[in-house]
Amino acid sequence: MYNVAAVACHFGDKFWVENLLQYLKEQSHIKEIHLGHHYSLDEISSALTTSIDHLSSSFVTIHNRVASYMDSTHPSIRHAVMLNQILKSLNQANSQFILILDSDIIPIEPNWLDNVLEVLKTYDALISISHMYAHASHPCLIAFRSAHLEEIVIEAKVNNVWTDGKFREFRLETASNLAQSLIDKNLRVALIRPQTRYKGNWFHCYLNRTIVHIGNQSFYSRSRMRINTKGVKYRCSVLLKYELPKYFARQLKRGKSPQNWPLVIWKVRIIIFRMMRILFK
């Protein structure tokens, strides 16, 4: 029996952390779960993110925000800082393996963790490849042997680049260079690529479709509709981005197959958006 420590961060709607927690508790290998906040004070005061303190237990540890300086940084940087703080707090002797997940990861097959551990019998680390950039790793699914804990450093960068007559944000995703840095340290790294039927970042799978990653749509919450003043069209758009991924997650929890029916929902979503453009020009 292997012992696994699971790590995830919370941003936005607590539904996603609560949903992930249910899946993690079903796995007998997972002996401890660590959850961290990486929101800013502005986001918590305006209800753009919700507290998860009620999830704390002997099995689940909640890690507070790192420091006040995080309020002025990009969410990807706050995410990296929070993950590093949690990793430093782990006791290497308690677990043979450490698992890092985005909160909007949905395991859809009971053997998903067995698949991860099977890979780690041969490799030192397993890292997902970004669905946006083929050359970059992604923090939605990272697993490694705890013996290499001190070698794991999560980084993120946000640069303002002058182009086309104005500054534009150039962002390196959280942990985007992690795979390369571990390879440079002569670790054996297994790279897993996303499998998806859609272009974009709403839905994609990993590990032979045993794990689904929702993507950045899970950041949305109803509170954005209450505080934003961009009008009915924007609020309807946010409602769709908020409701559809959660409906999708609930259907997966009920055992619905992701192979066919999500394509129908995706088409319906496109139709609704087109109707909104006509109605709210």
Backbone bond lengths (Angstrom), bond angles and torsions (degrees), N, CA, C in turn:
res aa  C-N    CA-C-N  psi(-1)  N-CA   C-N-CA  omega(-1)  CA-C   N-CA-C  phi
1 M - - - 1.466 - - 1.529 109.84 -
2 Y 1.334 116.07 123.32 1.458 121.55 177.51 1.526 109.85 -89.78
3 N 1.327 116.62 145.10 1.452 121.90 172.76 1.524 109.21 -101.87
4 V 1.334 115.80 131.67 1.458 121.63 -176.72 1.523 109.23 -125.32
5 A 1.325 116.83 135.18 1.464 122.60 171.95 1.522 108.01 -103.48
6 A 1.329 116.88 126.76 1.463 121.95 -178.68 1.525 110.03 -104.88
7 V 1.336 115.67 138.97 1.465 122.16 -176.99 1.531 108.90 -129.74
8 A 1.338 117.23 134.60 1.465 121.43 176.33 1.522 108.85 -150.46
9 C 1.335 116.20 157.51 1.469 121.78 177.89 1.521 110.41 -118.78
10 H 1.318 115.04 151.52 1.465 122.04 -176.04 1.528 110.15 -110.40
11 F 1.334 114.93 133.94 1.467 120.56 175.72 1.522 107.72 -151.78
12 G 1.323 117.74 122.78 1.459 119.73 177.01 1.513 112.78 94.37
13 D 1.325 116.80 -119.91 1.451 123.37 -172.86 1.535 110.46 -87.30
14 K 1.323 116.62 126.20 1.467 120.24 -178.77 1.526 112.75 -67.24
15 F 1.328 117.78 -13.37 1.470 121.14 178.16 1.519 110.89 -51.44
16 W 1.348 116.49 -40.07 1.458 119.91 -172.52 1.524 111.78 -71.60
17 V 1.323 117.71 -39.45 1.459 120.20 177.00 1.529 109.97 -67.12
18 E 1.329 116.70 -42.81 1.461 120.21 179.48 1.521 111.19 -63.08
19 N 1.321 116.17 -39.05 1.459 120.64 179.01 1.532 110.91 -65.47
20 L 1.341 116.40 -45.90 1.456 120.75 179.08 1.524 111.00 -62.49
21 L 1.325 116.61 -39.84 1.456 121.18 -177.44 1.529 111.40 -59.40
22 Q 1.324 117.04 -37.54 1.456 120.41 178.81 1.525 111.21 -60.70
23 Y 1.336 116.02 -41.97 1.465 119.98 179.89 1.530 111.41 -68.80
24 L 1.321 116.85 -39.93 1.456 120.45 -177.87 1.532 111.04 -65.82
25 K 1.325 116.83 -38.68 1.461 120.40 -178.48 1.528 112.26 -68.47
26 E 1.322 117.11 -18.04 1.466 120.89 178.84 1.526 112.31 -78.21
27 Q 1.327 117.05 -13.94 1.459 121.46 -175.71 1.535 110.62 -94.91
28 S 1.331 116.60 117.45 1.463 120.95 -176.85 1.526 112.36 -66.97
29 H 1.337 117.63 -23.77 1.463 120.43 179.65 1.527 112.42 -69.26
30 I 1.331 116.99 -27.70 1.465 121.02 -174.98 1.526 109.57 -81.80
31 K 1.335 116.02 114.89 1.459 122.18 -175.86 1.522 113.12 -103.04
32 E 1.334 117.37 -18.16 1.461 120.35 178.30 1.519 109.51 -150.99
33 I 1.321 115.15 144.95 1.468 121.72 -179.93 1.520 108.45 -127.08
34 H 1.335 116.13 133.49 1.460 121.68 -179.61 1.529 108.84 -122.59
35 L 1.333 116.58 122.79 1.457 122.48 -179.79 1.524 109.42 -117.46
36 G 1.330 116.49 137.63 1.467 120.42 -179.04 1.513 111.98 -129.01
37 H 1.338 116.03 147.80 1.466 122.37 173.34 1.527 109.01 -86.74
38 H 1.337 117.26 141.94 1.469 117.47 167.77 1.522 111.09 -138.76
39 Y 1.318 115.32 41.00 1.453 120.75 174.61 1.526 110.30 -93.35
40 S 1.323 116.16 166.66 1.466 120.47 175.46 1.523 109.16 -97.01
41 L 1.329 117.15 167.71 1.460 120.90 178.55 1.515 111.13 -62.61
42 D 1.327 117.49 -36.20 1.464 120.84 178.44 1.529 110.71 -62.51
43 E 1.310 115.95 -40.19 1.463 119.88 -178.06 1.524 112.32 -69.28
44 I 1.322 117.40 -36.27 1.461 119.28 179.13 1.527 111.04 -76.22
45 S 1.342 117.65 -35.64 1.462 120.12 -179.21 1.514 111.97 -71.31
46 S 1.335 117.62 -28.88 1.462 121.18 179.55 1.520 112.13 -95.44
47 A 1.336 117.23 8.85 1.465 123.34 177.28 1.522 112.87 65.98
48 L 1.341 117.35 23.90 1.462 119.36 175.03 1.525 111.65 -77.17
49 T 1.311 115.75 -12.65 1.462 119.60 172.94 1.517 108.23 -140.27
50 T 1.323 117.19 157.49 1.456 121.21 -174.09 1.522 110.10 -120.57
51 S 1.318 116.53 151.61 1.462 121.63 -176.47 1.527 111.10 -73.33
52 I 1.335 115.63 148.34 1.459 121.13 176.11 1.531 110.74 -121.71
53 D 1.334 116.50 16.93 1.458 120.00 -177.17 1.524 112.16 -59.47
54 H 1.334 117.76 -28.18 1.462 120.97 -178.44 1.532 112.52 -68.04
55 L 1.339 117.78 -12.19 1.457 121.29 -179.00 1.522 112.58 -84.25
56 S 1.328 117.05 -6.09 1.464 121.28 -177.53 1.527 110.98 -64.83
57 S 1.336 116.39 139.14 1.462 122.27 177.93 1.530 107.99 -159.94
58 S 1.338 116.39 -176.73 1.459 119.92 176.73 1.520 111.41 -65.46
59 F 1.317 116.45 -19.98 1.461 123.20 -178.01 1.528 111.64 -97.27
60 V 1.338 116.39 -25.48 1.466 122.71 -174.91 1.525 110.08 -121.05
61 T 1.330 115.98 124.01 1.467 121.64 177.77 1.520 109.37 -106.72
62 I 1.333 116.59 128.99 1.462 121.87 177.39 1.528 108.63 -99.35
63 H 1.320 116.55 125.61 1.470 121.76 179.49 1.528 108.85 -103.21
64 N 1.308 116.13 127.92 1.463 120.81 -178.23 1.522 111.90 -75.71
65 R 1.328 114.32 169.47 1.456 120.91 178.22 1.521 109.76 -56.20
66 V 1.319 116.07 148.62 1.458 120.82 -172.20 1.520 112.17 -70.56
67 A 1.321 116.79 -57.25 1.463 120.02 -176.09 1.519 108.69 -162.36
68 S 1.329 116.07 164.87 1.461 120.63 -175.95 1.520 112.60 -65.54
69 Y 1.349 117.15 -24.47 1.467 118.46 -178.47 1.522 111.63 -64.25
70 M 1.331 116.86 -18.09 1.457 119.81 -179.50 1.520 112.00 -65.50
71 D 1.331 117.66 -20.05 1.454 120.14 -176.93 1.530 112.63 -65.24
72 S 1.317 117.46 -23.74 1.468 120.12 -176.02 1.524 112.22 -101.39
73 T 1.324 117.86 9.78 1.452 120.36 -177.20 1.517 111.83 -111.65
74 H 1.314 115.64 166.76 1.454 123.14 -179.13 1.536 110.25 -69.73
75 P 1.345 118.74 146.67 1.473 120.44 179.00 1.521 114.18 -53.97
76 S 1.334 117.98 -35.06 1.464 119.97 179.12 1.527 111.27 -64.60
77 I 1.337 116.09 -37.63 1.467 119.69 178.10 1.525 110.09 -70.00
78 R 1.333 116.98 -42.64 1.467 119.86 177.07 1.522 110.87 -60.65
79 H 1.324 116.01 -38.11 1.466 120.99 178.03 1.527 110.32 -60.42
80 A 1.325 116.49 -47.46 1.461 121.22 -179.63 1.523 111.29 -62.63
81 V 1.335 117.17 -44.11 1.462 121.18 -179.51 1.527 110.59 -62.41
82 M 1.338 116.43 -42.26 1.457 120.58 -179.35 1.524 111.21 -65.29
83 L 1.338 116.98 -43.38 1.459 120.53 179.06 1.531 111.16 -61.60
84 N 1.326 116.32 -42.53 1.469 119.50 179.37 1.526 111.51 -63.89
85 Q 1.327 116.62 -38.10 1.460 119.26 178.46 1.523 110.39 -64.02
86 I 1.326 117.53 -43.47 1.465 120.39 -180.00 1.531 110.39 -64.35
87 L 1.329 116.96 -44.86 1.462 120.42 -178.25 1.530 111.28 -60.44
88 K 1.337 116.43 -38.46 1.466 119.90 179.77 1.525 111.87 -67.40
89 S 1.320 117.07 -24.03 1.464 120.94 -178.10 1.528 112.91 -84.19
90 L 1.323 117.59 -11.97 1.467 120.90 -175.62 1.523 111.11 -74.72
91 N 1.311 115.17 143.93 1.462 121.86 174.61 1.523 107.97 -91.56
92 Q 1.298 116.27 111.90 1.458 122.13 -174.79 1.527 112.21 -58.43
93 A 1.335 117.05 -28.36 1.467 120.84 -176.32 1.526 112.55 -76.36
94 N 1.332 117.76 -16.35 1.469 120.22 -175.13 1.524 113.60 -79.59
95 S 1.324 117.58 -25.91 1.452 120.93 -173.67 1.519 110.76 -139.27
96 Q 1.332 115.30 142.75 1.466 119.61 175.41 1.517 112.27 -80.79
97 F 1.348 115.73 -26.66 1.460 120.31 -176.85 1.522 110.19 -135.24
98 I 1.332 115.37 150.49 1.469 121.55 178.22 1.518 107.99 -124.37
99 L 1.312 114.62 135.19 1.459 122.27 -175.13 1.527 109.11 -120.85
100 I 1.337 117.22 123.87 1.461 122.26 175.77 1.523 108.43 -110.06
101 L 1.329 116.11 128.72 1.465 121.08 -177.61 1.524 110.14 -132.50
102 D 1.327 116.74 147.21 1.455 120.12 164.77 1.523 107.84 -72.83
103 S 1.322 116.86 151.22 1.465 119.59 -177.19 1.522 112.42 -66.54
104 D 1.342 117.65 -21.30 1.468 119.79 -178.73 1.530 112.45 -98.38
105 I 1.321 116.50 24.76 1.464 121.61 169.17 1.530 108.14 -79.54
106 I 1.336 116.98 136.35 1.461 121.38 178.04 1.529 108.93 -125.76
107 P 1.324 118.75 107.03 1.461 120.54 174.35 1.528 109.84 -72.86
108 I 1.329 118.06 122.27 1.465 120.26 -174.70 1.514 113.03 -107.02
109 E 1.328 116.98 -2.38 1.455 120.73 175.47 1.527 108.61 -127.98
110 P 1.339 118.01 139.46 1.471 119.93 -177.28 1.525 114.13 -60.52
111 N 1.329 116.54 -24.71 1.470 119.46 -176.03 1.521 113.34 -92.63
112 W 1.316 118.35 16.75 1.459 120.75 -174.68 1.535 111.56 -60.38
113 L 1.335 117.07 -42.60 1.462 119.19 -178.59 1.526 110.75 -71.84
114 D 1.317 117.42 -34.04 1.469 120.24 175.32 1.524 110.69 -60.10
115 N 1.340 116.41 -37.48 1.468 120.53 177.52 1.525 111.15 -64.08
116 V 1.330 116.08 -40.20 1.465 120.56 178.31 1.519 110.56 -63.88
117 L 1.336 116.79 -47.92 1.465 120.88 -177.66 1.525 111.81 -67.06
118 E 1.325 116.58 -30.46 1.463 119.90 177.25 1.526 110.80 -63.84
119 V 1.326 115.97 -40.84 1.473 120.12 177.63 1.527 110.60 -64.55
120 L 1.343 116.70 -38.42 1.462 120.64 -176.43 1.527 112.89 -75.39
121 K 1.322 117.71 -4.68 1.460 119.74 171.34 1.528 110.50 -70.04
122 T 1.336 115.37 -27.21 1.469 121.30 -177.74 1.515 112.59 -105.10
123 Y 1.340 116.33 -31.44 1.463 120.98 -174.45 1.532 110.51 -113.53
124 D 1.337 114.68 160.51 1.466 120.75 176.53 1.521 111.82 -82.69
125 A 1.325 116.18 -27.05 1.467 120.30 -178.11 1.524 110.20 -150.78
126 L 1.304 114.77 150.47 1.468 122.68 173.71 1.523 107.23 -122.32
127 I 1.326 117.26 126.72 1.462 121.15 -175.45 1.526 109.40 -135.41
128 S 1.319 115.93 134.30 1.465 120.33 178.48 1.525 110.52 -79.45
129 I 1.330 115.20 148.38 1.466 122.36 175.75 1.525 108.64 -92.76
130 S 1.313 116.59 143.02 1.462 121.77 -178.59 1.524 111.81 -61.40
131 H 1.331 115.30 142.61 1.472 120.65 174.97 1.526 110.97 -78.85
132 M 1.354 116.69 -10.77 1.457 120.66 -178.49 1.529 112.01 -100.14
133 Y 1.338 116.24 -38.21 1.468 120.93 -175.56 1.521 109.35 -130.51
134 A 1.313 116.82 117.25 1.469 121.33 -173.95 1.520 113.01 -66.13
135 H 1.347 117.21 -18.80 1.465 120.57 -176.75 1.523 112.23 -93.98
136 A 1.334 118.59 -2.31 1.466 121.00 -172.64 1.528 111.13 -117.04
137 S 1.323 115.84 147.35 1.461 119.99 173.57 1.524 109.39 -85.17
138 H 1.343 115.97 168.90 1.462 120.99 -173.68 1.531 109.21 -137.66
139 P 1.338 118.44 144.42 1.467 120.47 -175.11 1.520 115.06 -81.76
140 C 1.342 118.33 1.77 1.469 118.98 -175.53 1.526 112.04 -65.16
141 L 1.336 117.99 -27.60 1.459 121.54 178.75 1.525 109.68 -150.56
142 I 1.322 116.25 108.97 1.461 123.16 177.83 1.528 107.22 -135.79
143 A 1.315 117.18 132.77 1.465 121.04 176.69 1.525 108.41 -140.32
144 F 1.313 116.17 143.63 1.466 118.95 -178.90 1.530 110.08 -156.74
145 R 1.318 115.22 161.46 1.453 121.31 175.56 1.531 109.34 -69.74
146 S 1.312 116.52 136.39 1.468 119.40 -177.17 1.519 112.16 -64.32
147 A 1.336 117.80 -19.23 1.465 120.76 177.08 1.518 111.80 -61.00
148 H 1.339 116.96 -21.60 1.475 121.71 -179.17 1.524 112.37 -103.13
149 L 1.317 116.46 17.79 1.465 120.66 -175.97 1.524 112.52 -55.84
150 E 1.317 117.41 -42.74 1.468 120.25 -176.91 1.525 112.35 -70.03
151 E 1.317 117.62 -16.42 1.459 120.78 -179.83 1.527 112.58 -89.76
152 I 1.322 117.17 -7.32 1.461 121.22 -178.21 1.524 109.53 -90.28
153 V 1.318 116.32 114.53 1.462 122.22 176.33 1.528 107.75 -128.38
154 I 1.313 115.44 119.65 1.469 121.08 -178.78 1.520 108.92 -90.27
155 E 1.329 117.03 129.30 1.463 121.32 -179.11 1.521 110.75 -128.60
156 A 1.311 115.08 156.95 1.470 122.26 172.72 1.518 107.59 -152.86
157 K 1.316 116.62 147.06 1.461 121.02 179.87 1.525 109.74 -136.31
158 V 1.322 114.90 144.35 1.462 121.35 173.65 1.519 107.70 -131.77
159 N 1.316 116.53 117.05 1.461 121.74 179.95 1.525 109.70 -116.91
160 N 1.311 116.36 144.08 1.464 121.58 172.27 1.522 108.62 -95.39
161 V 1.304 116.81 115.42 1.466 122.64 -175.05 1.522 109.07 -107.64
162 W 1.346 116.65 131.69 1.454 121.43 178.98 1.529 109.22 -80.50
163 T 1.312 116.53 113.90 1.456 120.97 179.46 1.519 109.84 -151.94
164 D 1.339 116.18 144.14 1.470 121.76 -179.30 1.521 112.60 55.45
165 G 1.318 115.97 35.35 1.460 120.03 174.66 1.512 115.70 81.55
166 K 1.341 119.13 8.00 1.456 120.34 177.39 1.533 109.78 -157.15
167 F 1.327 114.81 164.51 1.453 119.65 178.73 1.528 110.06 -78.74
168 R 1.320 115.32 134.04 1.455 121.05 175.95 1.526 108.85 -124.67
169 E 1.317 115.23 147.90 1.461 120.13 -179.30 1.520 110.63 -77.44
170 F 1.306 115.52 128.44 1.461 121.75 174.04 1.518 106.63 -117.48
171 R 1.324 115.80 111.79 1.464 120.21 -171.99 1.515 111.26 -113.17
172 L 1.342 114.79 132.97 1.455 120.90 169.10 1.525 107.02 -98.49
173 E 1.320 116.46 119.96 1.456 122.40 -175.67 1.527 111.44 -57.03
174 T 1.323 116.36 153.57 1.451 121.55 173.73 1.527 110.12 -51.22
175 A 1.311 116.54 128.10 1.481 123.63 177.71 1.522 113.44 65.10
176 S 1.328 118.76 21.30 1.464 120.88 -176.63 1.528 113.04 -64.62
177 N 1.330 117.12 -25.10 1.473 120.04 -179.72 1.523 112.72 -106.46
178 L 1.325 117.53 10.79 1.461 120.34 -174.24 1.525 112.11 -64.60
179 A 1.322 117.56 -44.98 1.464 120.29 -178.36 1.527 111.03 -58.54
180 Q 1.334 116.21 -45.53 1.458 120.01 -178.56 1.524 111.47 -65.67
181 S 1.337 116.35 -39.06 1.469 119.17 -178.86 1.523 111.17 -66.17
182 L 1.338 118.03 -35.39 1.464 120.40 178.88 1.527 111.50 -73.65
183 I 1.322 115.73 -36.45 1.467 119.23 175.96 1.519 110.28 -63.49
184 D 1.343 116.44 -39.26 1.464 120.83 177.83 1.531 111.83 -63.26
185 K 1.332 116.67 -23.57 1.465 121.46 177.94 1.524 111.74 -91.72
186 N 1.346 114.76 11.20 1.472 122.29 176.79 1.531 113.08 67.98
187 L 1.325 117.09 27.93 1.454 120.80 173.29 1.529 109.28 -87.90
188 R 1.314 115.32 149.40 1.459 120.77 177.07 1.531 108.09 -85.02
189 V 1.334 115.98 115.47 1.464 121.26 -173.94 1.527 110.36 -117.55
190 A 1.323 116.52 125.24 1.466 122.10 174.35 1.525 108.49 -94.32
191 L 1.320 117.31 121.79 1.462 122.35 179.60 1.519 109.11 -100.05
192 I 1.323 117.16 128.46 1.467 120.92 178.92 1.519 108.96 -114.89
193 R 1.292 115.93 128.05 1.462 122.09 -175.94 1.522 111.23 -93.24
194 P 1.334 116.78 150.26 1.466 119.51 178.28 1.519 111.48 -70.72
195 Q 1.318 115.46 143.73 1.455 122.09 175.34 1.524 106.88 -117.38
196 T 1.305 116.99 118.09 1.454 119.55 -176.37 1.514 110.62 -147.16
197 R 1.324 115.60 153.27 1.455 120.99 177.71 1.523 111.29 -99.19
198 Y 1.322 116.93 -4.21 1.454 120.03 -175.08 1.516 110.87 -119.09
199 K 1.300 115.99 148.81 1.452 120.58 169.90 1.525 107.89 -86.93
200 G 1.287 116.55 136.72 1.453 119.82 -178.28 1.511 110.12 120.96
201 N 1.318 116.80 -162.62 1.455 119.27 -173.20 1.523 112.90 -129.60
202 W 1.330 117.73 31.34 1.464 119.16 -178.79 1.512 112.17 -90.82
203 F 1.307 118.40 -29.34 1.454 119.93 -171.96 1.518 110.08 -158.18
204 H 1.322 118.22 126.47 1.448 121.35 173.20 1.521 109.57 -157.33
205 C 1.319 116.31 157.17 1.466 122.77 -172.98 1.523 110.92 -115.51
206 Y 1.336 114.16 160.16 1.460 121.76 174.32 1.527 109.48 -136.78
207 L 1.320 115.48 164.99 1.463 122.84 174.89 1.529 112.08 52.26
208 N 1.346 114.79 61.09 1.463 120.78 177.77 1.528 112.31 56.39
209 R 1.319 114.59 39.48 1.464 122.73 176.51 1.532 113.13 62.58
210 T 1.323 116.87 29.89 1.463 119.45 174.45 1.522 111.69 -92.36
211 I 1.343 116.90 -12.18 1.461 122.54 179.65 1.522 109.02 -133.63
212 V 1.328 116.65 134.86 1.463 123.03 176.94 1.524 109.27 -111.95
213 H 1.328 116.24 135.60 1.468 121.77 173.82 1.523 107.97 -113.42
214 I 1.320 115.94 122.19 1.469 120.31 -175.65 1.523 111.56 -71.91
215 G 1.326 118.87 -44.29 1.458 120.46 -177.99 1.516 111.90 101.50
216 N 1.335 116.85 -169.66 1.463 119.33 -169.64 1.520 114.78 -72.40
217 Q 1.335 119.42 -3.99 1.465 119.68 176.21 1.526 110.88 -65.00
218 S 1.326 117.64 -22.14 1.463 119.92 -178.80 1.524 112.38 -72.53
219 F 1.346 117.94 -7.72 1.462 120.37 178.05 1.530 111.60 -73.21
220 Y 1.320 117.21 -20.72 1.455 120.16 -173.10 1.525 111.65 -74.91
221 S 1.302 116.02 153.07 1.458 121.28 175.61 1.527 108.93 -148.31
222 R 1.318 115.81 162.25 1.468 120.40 -178.11 1.532 111.79 -60.02
223 S 1.315 116.78 -29.38 1.464 119.90 -176.91 1.516 111.94 -60.72
224 R 1.342 117.54 -26.55 1.468 119.42 178.16 1.530 110.45 -63.05
225 M 1.325 116.46 -31.11 1.464 118.91 178.88 1.518 110.64 -72.61
226 R 1.338 117.02 -31.21 1.459 119.90 -177.59 1.524 112.13 -74.39
227 I 1.339 117.25 -36.89 1.463 118.76 -172.43 1.524 112.94 -98.39
228 N 1.350 117.14 -12.34 1.455 118.74 -176.99 1.525 110.34 -90.13
229 T 1.314 116.65 146.91 1.464 120.75 -174.75 1.523 112.21 -115.16
230 K 1.326 117.67 22.84 1.456 120.07 -175.04 1.525 113.43 -82.37
231 G 1.323 118.17 0.87 1.454 119.98 173.08 1.522 114.26 101.36
232 V 1.335 113.66 179.92 1.462 121.65 -172.88 1.522 111.52 -63.53
233 K 1.324 117.48 -42.44 1.467 120.35 -177.78 1.519 110.73 -59.14
234 Y 1.332 116.93 -45.40 1.466 120.30 -179.36 1.523 110.08 -65.43
235 R 1.331 117.03 -41.67 1.459 119.79 -177.51 1.524 111.31 -66.71
236 C 1.305 117.45 -37.78 1.465 120.70 175.92 1.527 110.15 -64.07
237 S 1.330 116.02 -40.33 1.456 120.34 179.44 1.525 110.89 -61.80
238 V 1.339 116.50 -44.82 1.462 120.60 179.52 1.521 110.51 -64.88
239 L 1.342 116.81 -39.03 1.456 120.09 179.51 1.528 110.81 -59.53
240 L 1.331 116.40 -42.56 1.466 119.87 179.09 1.522 110.83 -65.89
241 K 1.324 115.88 -43.37 1.462 119.10 -179.69 1.525 111.40 -66.12
242 Y 1.329 115.36 -26.02 1.460 120.46 -179.56 1.529 111.35 -83.06
243 E 1.326 116.54 -44.06 1.458 120.22 -171.46 1.526 113.50 -80.86
244 L 1.337 117.72 -42.01 1.456 119.28 -173.57 1.533 113.53 -63.09
245 P 1.330 119.78 -47.81 1.467 118.09 177.80 1.529 112.88 -60.78
246 K 1.350 117.57 -36.68 1.463 119.93 179.15 1.531 110.66 -69.48
247 Y 1.324 117.00 -38.58 1.464 120.11 175.98 1.523 109.78 -63.05
248 F 1.316 115.48 -42.35 1.458 122.03 177.73 1.530 110.17 -58.43
249 A 1.345 116.88 -45.76 1.458 121.38 -179.44 1.524 111.45 -63.83
250 R 1.334 116.64 -40.24 1.469 119.54 179.50 1.525 111.39 -66.01
251 Q 1.329 116.35 -38.45 1.460 119.73 178.46 1.530 110.94 -64.95
252 L 1.329 116.75 -39.94 1.456 120.09 177.27 1.521 110.83 -63.50
253 K 1.335 116.67 -37.99 1.458 120.90 179.05 1.522 110.67 -63.66
254 R 1.334 116.44 -31.22 1.466 120.40 179.02 1.522 112.72 -81.85
255 G 1.322 116.83 1.45 1.456 120.41 176.48 1.514 114.43 91.33
256 K 1.333 117.78 12.08 1.465 120.52 178.73 1.527 109.97 -71.25
257 S 1.319 117.06 138.10 1.458 121.16 -178.11 1.517 111.05 -72.16
258 P 1.350 118.35 134.15 1.464 121.17 177.44 1.517 112.58 -84.26
259 Q 1.327 118.29 0.74 1.454 120.92 -172.35 1.531 113.06 -71.09
260 N 1.333 117.39 -35.93 1.471 119.37 -172.50 1.520 113.97 -122.13
261 W 1.350 116.63 -50.61 1.453 117.64 -168.89 1.526 115.08 -67.49
262 P 1.347 121.98 -29.74 1.472 118.26 179.89 1.524 113.07 -61.39
263 L 1.345 117.72 -25.58 1.451 120.16 178.61 1.525 110.78 -63.66
264 V 1.335 116.32 -35.57 1.462 120.73 177.65 1.519 110.11 -64.90
265 I 1.339 116.76 -45.41 1.466 120.73 178.76 1.522 110.69 -61.69
266 W 1.327 115.66 -40.40 1.461 119.93 179.46 1.529 110.47 -60.70
267 K 1.328 117.62 -42.66 1.459 121.68 179.30 1.525 110.55 -66.16
268 V 1.325 116.65 -41.09 1.466 120.36 178.22 1.520 110.14 -61.73
269 R 1.324 115.99 -40.51 1.466 120.53 179.06 1.530 111.07 -60.43
270 I 1.324 117.06 -43.16 1.462 121.21 179.01 1.526 110.64 -63.76
271 I 1.330 116.62 -42.16 1.470 120.85 179.31 1.522 110.35 -61.33
272 I 1.340 116.63 -43.74 1.472 120.00 -179.33 1.519 110.59 -63.67
273 F 1.333 117.44 -41.73 1.461 120.42 178.26 1.527 111.10 -60.67
274 R 1.334 116.76 -41.25 1.458 119.48 178.81 1.521 111.84 -64.84
275 M 1.333 116.76 -38.47 1.459 120.37 176.95 1.522 110.95 -63.80
276 M 1.335 116.39 -38.85 1.455 120.45 179.70 1.521 110.87 -63.61
277 R 1.340 117.09 -39.18 1.460 119.88 179.80 1.530 110.84 -62.58
278 I 1.335 115.28 -36.84 1.470 119.55 179.47 1.520 110.99 -71.65
279 L 1.343 116.90 -42.82 1.459 120.95 -175.14 1.520 113.11 -75.51
280 F 1.338 117.17 -31.47 1.459 119.73 -172.54 1.522 112.29 -119.79
281 K 1.316 117.12 40.51 1.465 120.53 177.92 1.529 110.37 -64.83
